[in-house]
Amino acid sequence: QVQLVESGGGLVQAGGSLRLSCAASGRTFSTYAMGWFRQAPGKEREFVAVISRSGGYTGYVDSVKGRFTISRDNAKKMVYLQMNSLKPEDTAIYYCSAVSSPIIGAQPMGAWGQGTQVTVSS
């Protein structure tokens, strides 16, 4: 089982950038596709991005396509989300998770970490 700790969130002005990190534990990290999800106040948690086990495939929800980039380093057991051109509507708690398959809209697996807060001011 993979345990996850997210970091890198903060307060940024619209148009700014942040890089989120997700540190994983467990020997099976490289066998999982991984995803980023987010939950805005009063809304359900939603899929943001997915990356395959090798990193050769990535997929994004339409609202972040061209602005966000997901990546991973299997040797370090890390997953990243580079977020550029941030908008106020990107404000949310961001979570990473192992996912069932490397597809857009992938379903999360296992327990959630504590998440990291991203706040974008206008």
N, C-alpha and C positions, 0 to 999 in steps of 0.2 A: 504494500500500500504506500502511496505517495502522500507525504505531508508537505504543506505549502505555506510560505510566508511572503506576503506581498510588501513592497516598499516603493518609495519614490514619488508618492503623491505630494500635493501641496496646493498653494494658491498662486494662480498665474493670470495675467491679463489676457483677454481675447487676442488671438493671433500668436500667442506664445507657444512654448514647447515644454514637454515633460517626458522623462523616460522612466517608465515603471519597470520594476524588477520583481521576479518571483523566484524564490529560492526553494528548491525541492529537496526532500530527504528520501532515502530509500533506494535500494539497488535496482529497482525496475523502472526508473525515470525514463530511460531512453526507449522503453517499449510502449510508451503512451503518446498518442497525439495530445496536444495541449491547447487550451483556449483561454481567452480573456473574456470576462463578462463584466457587466456594470449594472448598478441599481441606483437610480435617481430617487430623490425623495418622493414618496407617494406612488411610485411606479414599481412594476415587477422587474426582477432581474432579467437582463437581456444579453444575448450573445453579441460579442464585438468582433472577435478574430479567432482564427484557428491556425495551427501549424502542425504538419505531419511529424511523425517520429524522427525522420531524418532531417527535417527542415526544408525538404524539397518542394513542398506545397504549402501555400498560405491562402487563406480566404478571409473576407471581411464583409461585415454588414454594409449596406450601401451608404449609410450616413457617415462612415469614417473612411471609405475607400479613397485612396489618394492622399490621405492625411496621416493615417496611422500605419505603422509597420511592426509586425510581430516577428520575433526571431528567437532562436534558442541556442544554447551551448550545452550539449549533452555531457561533455567532460566536466563542466562546472555544475551541472544540474540546475541550470538557470533558464528562465524564459523572460523575454523582455517585450515591452510595448513602447515603441517610440511614437509619441503623439505630437504632431506639428499642427500649426494653424488652428489651435484650439478655439472652440466656440463655447459660449455660456451653456448651451444645451449638452455639452460634454460633461458637465458637472454631475458627479456620481461617486459612489464607492466602487472601486474596481477590484475585481477578484480574478485569480487564475484558477484553473482546474484542469485535471485530466479530463479528456472527453472520449466519448464512445467511438467516434470515427472522425477522420480529418475532412469534414464537410462544413459548408456554411450552415449555421444554425445547429451545430453539433450539440448534443446533450451532455451536460456535465456529469462526472462520476465522482464518487467519494465525498468526503467532508470538505467544507469550505475553510479557507484561511480567514484571517480577520479582515482582510481587504485593506485598501489604501484609498484615502479620500482625495479626490481631485476636485478643485473648485476653480472655475473660470469666471472671472469678473468681466463685465462689459465696459 
